[in-house]
Amino acid sequence: MREILRNLSFRSLRVWQRDADVYFTTWKTEFLPPLLEPILYVLAFGLGLGQLVEEVHYQGRVLGYLEFMAPGIIAVAVMFWAFFETSFSSYVRMYYQKTYDAIVATPLLVEDVLLGELLWATTKAVIAAAIMLIVLTVMGLVAWPTGLFVLPIALVGGLLFAGLGMLMTSMVKTISQFNVPIFVIIMPMFTFGGTFFPVEILPDWALVVALALPLTHIALLTRAAVLGWSNAPLLGSALYVVAIALSLVALALWRMKRRLVP
């Protein structure tokens, strides 16, 4: 691990730049999903489920369902965009397109490739969060200026899920095997991570599980920023997310280095 840390350098920004160039070349198709996603969720849940659930009791406050659910959409987008970038997309670049082989044939090292991939996945998560934040602001669902804290939250959350995605990439033998972590890890977080209902209503055993999920804490932090709750008990969640992010990134770098350089 010490060798990996010593080999990390600013050259990884060249890998980030390469991925960014590809992204902005196809920006029309890349831009639409994070733009349309909050609109679709608002229409589906606001006009659908929101008509059945008039209010949500959350941390001693009473919120409309759409007001509660909207910040969770940002947290989910951060998870999806970062995870899928370092899982499916990275696997395609590594195995099918041989992009990694081409890059390491230059003066760049394997560590530069891996860090560049992590940084780009994190950047995509922040871009998605920023787009969704703008859309939700237009809909009158964001309090300012605390809404700006969504961006650093998305940065740390994006790094966390980018590390998780790369860790899964270091383990799978075929691209179809990504279905396992998606249905065992990602989907449970999507459904039980505090996006669509307060985790406090869960039974005690389920509440313990939900509080162990990183998305639960990212959703809590995002919701506090969007709603303007500066006095919410956030320090524990923030430290937990940072600790998990650093641990996953370190483990992912180590595992991927072992896969690429046996």
C-alpha positions as CSV (number, residue, x, y, z in Angstrom):
1,M,0.0,0.0,0.0
2,R,2.9,2.4,0.7
3,E,4.2,1.8,-2.8
4,I,0.8,2.7,-4.2
5,L,0.7,5.9,-2.2
6,R,4.2,6.9,-3.3
7,N,3.3,6.4,-6.9
8,L,0.2,8.6,-6.9
9,S,0.8,11.8,-8.7
10,F,-0.7,14.7,-10.5
11,R,-0.2,12.8,-13.7
12,S,-3.5,11.1,-12.9
13,L,-5.2,14.3,-14.0
14,R,-4.3,13.3,-17.6
15,V,-6.5,10.2,-17.2
16,W,-9.2,12.5,-15.7
17,Q,-8.8,14.8,-18.7
18,R,-9.1,11.9,-21.1
19,D,-12.4,10.7,-19.5
20,A,-13.7,14.3,-19.4
21,D,-12.9,14.8,-23.1
22,V,-15.0,11.7,-23.9
23,Y,-17.8,12.9,-21.7
24,F,-18.0,16.3,-23.3
25,T,-17.8,14.8,-26.7
26,T,-21.1,13.0,-26.0
27,W,-22.4,15.6,-23.6
28,K,-25.9,15.6,-25.1
29,T,-26.6,12.0,-24.0
30,E,-24.6,12.4,-20.8
31,F,-26.4,15.6,-19.8
32,L,-30.0,14.4,-20.2
33,P,-30.2,11.7,-17.5
34,P,-29.3,13.9,-14.5
35,L,-31.5,16.6,-15.9
36,L,-34.6,14.5,-16.4
37,E,-34.2,12.2,-13.4
38,P,-35.4,14.7,-10.7
39,I,-38.3,15.7,-13.0
40,L,-39.4,12.1,-13.4
41,Y,-39.1,11.4,-9.7
42,V,-41.0,14.6,-8.8
43,L,-43.8,13.7,-11.3
44,A,-44.0,10.1,-10.3
45,F,-43.8,10.5,-6.5
46,G,-45.1,14.1,-6.2
47,L,-48.2,13.5,-8.3
48,G,-48.5,9.8,-7.4
49,L,-47.4,8.7,-3.9
50,G,-47.3,12.3,-2.7
51,Q,-51.1,12.4,-3.1
52,L,-51.4,9.5,-0.6
53,V,-48.7,10.6,1.9
54,E,-49.6,14.1,2.8
55,E,-46.9,14.7,5.4
56,V,-43.7,13.1,6.8
57,H,-42.6,13.4,10.4
58,Y,-38.8,13.7,10.3
59,Q,-36.5,14.7,13.2
60,G,-39.3,16.5,15.0
61,R,-40.4,18.4,11.9
62,V,-43.4,17.9,9.6
63,L,-42.6,17.9,5.9
64,G,-44.5,17.4,2.7
65,Y,-43.6,14.1,1.1
66,L,-42.0,15.7,-2.0
67,E,-40.0,18.1,0.3
68,F,-38.7,15.1,2.2
69,M,-38.0,12.9,-0.8
70,A,-36.3,15.4,-3.2
71,P,-33.0,15.6,-1.4
72,G,-32.8,11.8,-1.3
73,I,-32.9,11.9,-5.1
74,I,-29.6,13.8,-5.2
75,A,-28.0,11.3,-2.8
76,V,-29.2,8.4,-5.0
77,A,-27.8,10.1,-8.1
78,V,-24.4,10.5,-6.5
79,M,-24.4,6.8,-5.7
80,F,-25.5,5.6,-9.1
81,W,-23.3,7.9,-11.2
82,A,-20.1,7.2,-9.3
83,F,-20.6,3.5,-8.8
84,F,-21.5,2.7,-12.4
85,E,-18.6,4.8,-13.7
86,T,-16.0,2.7,-11.9
87,S,-17.8,-0.6,-12.3
88,F,-19.3,-1.1,-15.8
89,S,-17.6,1.8,-17.5
90,S,-14.2,1.1,-16.0
91,Y,-14.5,-2.6,-16.8
92,V,-15.3,-1.9,-20.4
93,R,-12.2,0.5,-20.7
94,M,-10.0,-2.1,-19.0
95,Y,-11.2,-5.3,-20.6
96,Y,-12.9,-4.6,-23.9
97,Q,-11.4,-1.3,-25.1
98,K,-7.9,-2.0,-23.6
99,T,-7.7,1.7,-22.6
100,Y,-5.7,0.9,-19.5
101,D,-3.1,-1.0,-21.6
102,A,-2.7,2.0,-23.9
103,I,-2.3,4.5,-21.1
104,V,0.3,2.5,-19.1
105,A,2.3,2.2,-22.3
106,T,3.0,6.0,-21.8
107,P,5.0,7.4,-18.9
108,L,1.9,7.1,-16.7
109,L,1.7,4.4,-14.0
110,V,-1.1,2.0,-13.1
111,E,-1.7,4.2,-10.0
112,D,-2.2,7.2,-12.2
113,V,-4.9,5.3,-14.2
114,L,-6.7,4.2,-11.1
115,L,-6.7,7.6,-9.4
116,G,-7.7,9.3,-12.6
117,E,-10.7,6.9,-12.8
118,L,-11.7,7.6,-9.2
119,L,-11.4,11.4,-9.7
120,W,-13.5,11.3,-12.9
121,A,-16.3,9.2,-11.3
122,T,-16.4,11.6,-8.4
123,T,-16.6,14.5,-10.9
124,K,-19.5,12.9,-12.6
125,A,-21.3,12.5,-9.3
126,V,-20.8,16.2,-8.5
127,I,-22.0,17.2,-12.0
128,A,-25.1,15.1,-11.6
129,A,-25.7,16.6,-8.1
130,A,-25.2,20.2,-9.4
131,I,-27.7,19.7,-12.3
132,M,-30.3,18.1,-10.0
133,L,-29.8,20.9,-7.5
134,I,-30.5,23.5,-10.1
135,V,-33.7,21.7,-11.3
136,L,-34.9,21.3,-7.7
137,T,-34.2,24.9,-7.0
138,V,-36.4,25.9,-10.0
139,M,-39.1,23.8,-8.4
140,G,-38.7,25.7,-5.1
141,L,-37.4,22.7,-3.1
142,V,-34.0,24.0,-2.1
143,A,-33.1,26.4,0.7
144,W,-30.2,28.8,0.0
145,P,-27.3,29.3,0.8
146,T,-27.1,26.0,2.6
147,G,-28.0,24.2,-0.6
148,L,-24.4,24.8,-1.7
149,F,-23.2,22.3,0.8
150,V,-24.7,19.6,-1.5
151,L,-21.7,19.9,-3.7
152,P,-19.0,19.0,-1.1
153,I,-21.3,16.3,0.1
154,A,-21.6,14.9,-3.4
155,L,-17.8,15.1,-3.8
156,V,-17.1,12.9,-0.7
157,G,-20.1,10.7,-1.5
158,G,-19.0,10.3,-5.1
159,L,-15.5,9.3,-4.0
160,L,-17.0,6.7,-1.6
161,F,-19.1,5.0,-4.3
162,A,-16.4,5.4,-6.9
163,G,-14.2,3.4,-4.5
164,L,-16.9,0.8,-4.0
165,G,-17.4,0.5,-7.7
166,M,-13.6,0.0,-8.3
167,L,-13.5,-2.5,-5.5
168,M,-16.2,-4.5,-7.2
169,T,-14.3,-4.2,-10.6
170,S,-11.2,-5.7,-8.9
171,M,-13.2,-8.8,-8.0
172,V,-15.5,-9.7,-10.9
173,K,-14.4,-12.1,-13.6
174,T,-17.1,-11.2,-16.1
175,I,-19.1,-8.0,-16.7
176,S,-22.3,-9.9,-15.9
177,Q,-21.1,-10.5,-12.3
178,F,-21.7,-6.9,-11.5
179,N,-25.3,-7.9,-11.1
180,V,-24.4,-9.4,-7.7
181,P,-23.1,-6.2,-6.0
182,I,-25.9,-4.2,-7.6
183,F,-28.7,-6.4,-6.1
184,V,-26.8,-7.2,-2.9
185,I,-25.4,-3.8,-2.1
186,I,-26.7,-1.0,-4.3
187,M,-30.4,-1.8,-4.5
188,P,-30.7,-2.3,-0.7
189,M,-29.2,1.1,-0.2
190,F,-31.5,2.6,-2.8
191,T,-34.6,1.2,-1.1
192,F,-33.6,1.3,2.6
193,G,-31.1,4.3,2.7
194,G,-33.6,6.9,3.8
195,T,-34.5,8.1,0.3
196,F,-38.2,7.4,0.2
197,F,-39.1,7.2,3.9
198,P,-37.4,8.1,7.3
199,V,-35.3,5.2,8.5
200,E,-36.5,5.9,12.1
201,I,-39.8,4.2,11.3
202,L,-38.1,0.8,10.7
203,P,-37.9,-1.9,13.4
204,D,-34.9,-1.8,15.6
205,W,-33.0,-4.5,13.8
206,A,-33.7,-3.0,10.4
207,L,-32.7,0.5,11.7
208,V,-29.3,-0.8,12.8
209,V,-28.8,-2.1,9.2
210,A,-30.0,1.1,7.6
211,L,-27.7,3.2,9.8
212,A,-24.7,1.1,8.6
213,L,-25.4,1.9,5.0
214,P,-23.4,4.9,3.7
215,L,-26.3,6.2,1.6
216,T,-28.4,6.7,4.7
217,H,-25.9,9.2,6.0
218,I,-25.3,10.9,2.6
219,A,-29.1,11.3,2.3
220,L,-29.2,12.8,5.8
221,L,-26.5,15.3,5.0
222,T,-28.0,16.2,1.7
223,R,-31.4,16.6,3.2
224,A,-30.1,18.9,5.9
225,A,-28.3,21.0,3.2
226,V,-31.3,21.2,0.9
227,L,-33.7,22.1,3.7
228,G,-31.4,24.5,5.5
229,W,-31.0,22.6,8.8
230,S,-27.7,23.9,9.9
231,N,-28.2,22.7,13.5
232,A,-29.0,19.1,12.6
233,P,-26.8,16.4,14.3
234,L,-24.5,15.9,11.3
235,L,-21.0,15.5,12.6
236,G,-21.3,11.8,13.2
237,S,-22.7,11.1,9.7
238,A,-20.0,13.3,8.1
239,L,-17.2,11.5,9.9
240,Y,-18.7,8.1,9.0
241,V,-18.9,9.0,5.3
242,V,-15.4,10.3,5.2
243,A,-14.0,7.3,7.0
244,I,-15.8,4.8,4.7
245,A,-14.8,6.8,1.6
246,L,-11.1,6.7,2.5
247,S,-11.2,3.0,3.5
248,L,-12.9,2.0,0.2
249,V,-10.6,4.1,-1.9
250,A,-7.5,2.6,-0.3
251,L,-8.8,-0.9,-0.5
252,A,-9.9,-0.4,-4.2
253,L,-6.5,0.9,-5.2
254,W,-4.7,-2.0,-3.5
255,R,-7.0,-4.6,-5.0
256,M,-7.0,-3.1,-8.6
257,K,-3.2,-2.8,-8.5
258,R,-3.0,-6.5,-7.7
259,R,-5.4,-7.4,-10.5
260,L,-3.6,-5.3,-13.1
261,V,-0.1,-6.1,-12.0
262,P,-0.1,-9.6,-10.6
